[in-house]
Amino acid sequence: MVKFNLSRILSLMAVIVALFFGTPFAFAQPKNYTVTSSDGVVIAVQESGNPNGIPVVLIHGLLGSHLDWAGQVNSAQLARYRLITYDLRGHGLSGKPTAAIAYTDGYRWADDLAAVINGAHARKPVLVGWSLGGITLSNYLAKYGDGNISSVMYVDGVIELTADLITPHPDVYANLVSPDLLTHLNAIRDFLNLCFYTRPPQSTFELLYASAAMASWDMQDNIFSVSVFAVQGLGKTKVPVLLLFGAKDALVQPNPTIARAKAINPAVKSKLYANSGHSPFIEETVRFNGDLSAFIRATASH
């Protein structure tokens, strides 16, 4: 009769987990807290993964929230890293100021990111910005430089808000700020549909829709007037930069955007997902997580 030693079995399992994820702390409980930005706006922050791992800050896009990154924070591929998400101002659980300047002053979005990095005590994080998060990245680099970060990944990120880079959807954007609630909510659904070439499961779409409906109307009314400092930020950075795009993006034009980014900074690298739209981290989650992990390992400062 075979006798099992429970303590030895548990020890062996811990070793296997450590080898696979890099550390047994990979299953640490998520953390939720807030930080305060330069103008007093409270920013909601979340952490998951390995608290001793390489820090990675994931920045969502317009009408999103930290929930957009569920496929990353719940991924075994990324569990070895310290994953830090937050809700942009005017989104999710973060503060929603009413003044236009709170959204049009691009440096305030940079200040939010700086407050998150400082509040998390994240040393040399890898920064990942999706869509509107790309503006946050560029503005952060313009104001704070790259001395405290390891690398930057733009995921279908906005480089500049110009007509040659942003696909026009005038009715959708106009209806987002309609005073009629039904028109507004239908516009949110239309916008979300434009985020995908391959639509996620209905349960995921509904969660994203509910999250988007929480976004500030004041933010939506002013966001397209936000100041963008791509030349001053992206143009001067010396850390590794990767632009990862879905080739079927219906919101930000991939090839012109990549060309513009490389004109600003010739050292920029790029990668296209042929079968993704504006949200490759949702549409091709496993592939994206693998590429993100490879980028982190290749560029993180130790």
N, C-alpha and C positions, 0 to 999 in steps of 0.2 A: 504494500500500500504506500502510495506517494504522499509525503507530508510536505505541506507548503508553509514556508516561513513568511508570514505577512510582512514583517518589517523589511526583510531582504527584497521582497517583491516591490514594495513601495520605494525602497532605495533605488532599485534598478529602474523603475519608472521615472524617478526624478532625474537620473542620469540620462535616460533617453530623451526626456523633455529638454534638458539642458543642452544636449548635443544638437537636437533638432532646431530649437529656437535660439540657442546661444546663451540662455540663462533660465533657471527655473522661475524667475520673477515674471516670465512672460504672461502669466495669468493674473497679474495684480488687478485689484478692483479699480474700476474707473474713478476718476476724481472730477469734481465739478466745483468751480470757484469763480470769482469775478476779479477783474482788475479795473482800474480807473484810468481813462485816457487823459490827454493834456487839457481838454476842455471840460472835463468832468463827466463825460459819457461813460457809463458803466458797461464793460465788455464781459460777456459770459464766456468762460473758458472751460474746456473739457480735456482730460488726459486719459489715455488707455495704453495698453501694451506694457513694455518693460520699462519701469521707471529709471533703470540704470542704463538703458540703451541709448543709441544715437538719437538725439532729439530731431523730430521732423514736424514742422508746423504746416498744417493743411488749411488753406484759405479758400472758402467757397465763393460762389459767384452771385450775380444779381438774382434776387428773389429766392435765394437758397438759405441754408443754415448748416450747422455742423452735422446734421443728419444726412446731408449729401454724401458724406464720407463713410457711411456705414459699411460699404464693401471693403474699405481699407482698415477701419478700426476693428473689424471683426474677422480679419484675415489672418490665417496661420502663416502666410507668406511674410507678413509684416509684423508679427507679434514680437519679434526680437527688438523692435525699435520703440522709442518713447514717442507716441503719436499725440500731438497737441492740436486740437481744433478750437475754433472759436466762432462766434456769430458776429458778423460784421455789424457795424453801427446801422441802425434802422432795420435790422433783421433778427429773426429768432427771439432769443431771450435777452439780447443786448438792448441798451438804451436806444430810444427813438426820439431824438431831439426834433423840434419843429422848425427851427431856423434854417433857411436855405444854405447859409454859409457852412453849416455843420456837415453838409454833403458836397458842396461845390469846392470847398478848400481841400485839394487833394492831399495836402500834408497831414490833415487830421486822420485820414485813413492810414497813413504811414505811422502816425503817433499811436494809433490803436495797436498795430502790429508790434511796435517797439514796446508798448506796455505789456503785451502778452509775453514777448520774449523775456523781458525783465522780470515780470511777475512769476513766470515759470522757472526762472533761473536756468534758462536753457543755454548751454554753452555751445557755441558754433553750430546752430541748427541748420538743417537743410530746409529751405523754404519752397513750398509748392502752392502755386496760385492758379485757380481755375477762373476763366472768363474775367469778370470784374476783378477777381483776385489778382490778375495780371497787372492792373493799374496800381493796386496796393503794393505789389512787389517793386515796380519801377519807382514809385514815389518814395518807398522806404529806402531804396538804394540811393535816390537823389538826396534825401535828407540825412540819412544816417551812414551811408557808405556800406562797404562790405567787410569791414574789419571784424565784425562780430558774428559772421555767418560763414557757412561752408560752401554752399552752392544754391542755385535757384533753378526751379523747373516751372515753366509756364505751361499750363494745360489748357489748350484752346484759349490762351490768355489774350486779353485786349492789350495791344501795344499802343495804339493811338485811336482816338474816337474820330476817325476821318472817313469820309464817304467811300474812299477806295479800299478801306479795310473792313468796314462794317456793312453787312448786307442789310439793305433797307427793308423795314417792315413798319411803315408809318402808321397803319391802322392799329396794329397791335400795340405799339408804344403809346399812341394817343389814347387808346381805350384803357390802358393801365391806369391812367390818372382821371378817368371819367368819374364824375360825381354819382353816376348811376351804378349801384352796387352790382347788379346783374351783368352789366357791360364790363365792369372792372374784373369780376370773377371769371367771365368768359375769356377776357384778354389774358389773364394769368394762365388759364388752360392752354390757350393758343401759344403763348410764349413757351410753356413747358414742352409742348409738342415739338416746337422748333429746336429744342435742345437735343433731340434724339433722331438718329437714323434708324437705330433698332430700339424700339420702345421697350422700356422695362416692364416687368410684370405689373398688373393692375394694382396690386397692394402697394408696391413701391411707388408707382405714379401717384396714387392717392395720398401717400405720406408726403411726398414732395409737394403736391398741390396744397395740402393743408399747411405745410411749412411756409410756402410762398405767400399764402393768404395772410400770414402774420406780418409781412413786410410793411414798413411805414409808407403811407401815401406821400408824405412830404419828401421822403427819400426818392421815391419813384418820380416825383415831379421835378426833381433837381439833379438827378444823377448824371444825366447826359450833358450837364454843364460842368462836371468835375474837372479840375485842372489835372493834367497828366504830364509827368516829367520823365518821359522815356529817354530822351536824349541825355539829360543830365544824370539819370540813374543807370539804366541799362547800358548806355553808351560808355560809361566810365568804369563799370565793374570789371574786376579781374578774376572773380571766382568763376567756376564752371557754370554755364547756362545751357539748359536744354529746353527747346520748344517742342512739345509733344501735341500733335493735332490729329483730330479725326478728319479725314479727307472729305467727308460728306457734311462738314459743319455748315449749318444753314444760318448762323448768326455772325460769326467772325470768319472772314475769308482766309482760308489756310495759306495758300501759296503767296498771295500778296503780303500777308502779315509776316510770314517767315522771311520773305525777301526784305521787308522793311526792317525787321529786327536785325538781320545780318548786315544791312547797310549802316545801321546805328552801331553795331558791334560785330565785326567780322568773325570773332571767335565763337559766336553762338552756334550750337549744334541743333539739329532738328530731326524729328522722327514723325512719320505719318502712319496712321492706322487707316487702311483703305476702306474698312467696313464700319467705321464709327462716324458719328456726327459730332455734335458739340460737347458730348460727355463721354469720352472714351473710358474713363475710370468707372463708369456705371455700365456702359455698353459692352466693354470687353474687360471685365474686372480682373480676371486671373492674369491675362496678358499684361495689363497695366501694372498690377501689383508686382509682377516679376520685373518689369522694366524699372519701376520706381525703386525696388530693392537693389537692383544692379547699380542704379544711379547713386543711391545713398552710399553703397559700399565703395564705389569708385571715387566719390568726391568728398566724403565726410572727413573733417579734420579730427585727428585723434590726439 
